[in-house]
C-alpha cells in the first residue's frame, strides 16, 4: 500500500499537477485533435487529458513488463521491446478514446491511418522521455560497503570491526574475530573505515555505530557497551555528539 502511495505521489507531483492545469487547457485551445477545428473546447480538453492519462498508464505498464521479464537483455534490445509495447498499447487505446469522444460530440471518428500516425508520434515521444527508466538495478554500480581498512587485516578475515583504539604509534582494530594491530595514524585508520558509520567516543577510541548496544555508568563516568562485551570510555568532548545522534 505504501509503495502505491509513493507511486501516486511521484506521478502527481506539485510541478506536474500545476503543469497539467496550465498546459492542457492551452493545448486544447491551440491544437484540435486530428485537425477537427469545430470540435468543442470541452471535448478537446477531455481528449488531451485522456491522452495524458493514457501516456502515463502505458509507459508505466510497458516499463514494468520490460523490467520484470526482460532485464537479461542489453539496453538497445530493451529499448526496442519498450517501443513496441508502447506502440501496441497506446495506439488502440488512443483510437478508442478518439472514437468515444468524437461519437459523443456528434462527429465522425478518425480513421485508422491518422490514429496510427498519432500513435507512432506519441510513442516515439514517450520512448525518448522515459528511456532512462529502463536501466535495470543490476546495471547500477554497487555502492561499496566494505571499508578499506579490511585490506590491512588477514586475508581470511570475515568478521565485523567493532572499534579502533590508539596504541602508541599503532592502532588496535578490535573485531568479532579478535584484535589486530596495524601500523597507522589514528585519523588515517578512521578515514579508511568509510563508509561504515561510526563515532569517536574518546580521543583514543572510535567505535562503529552498529556495535553499540548500550551505556554504563561507572564512578560517574559514561562508557559505551559494545556487542563483544567491551566497555569504551566517553569523554566530555565527544559526549554531546553521541547524544545528538541518539547513541547514548
Secondary structure, 3 states (H helix, E strand, C coil): CHHHHHHHHHHCCHHHHHHHHHHHHHHHHHCCHHHCCCCCHHHHHHHHHHHHHHHHHHHHHHHHHHHHHCCCCCHHHHHHHHHHHHHHHHHHHHHHHHHHHHHHCCCCCCCHHHHHHHHHHHHHHHHHHHHHHHCCHHHCCCCCCCCHHHHHCCCCCCCCEEEEEEECCEEEEEECCEEEEEECCHHHHHHCCCCCCEEEEECCEEEEHHHEEEEEEECCEEEEEECCCCEEECCHHHHHHHHHCCCC
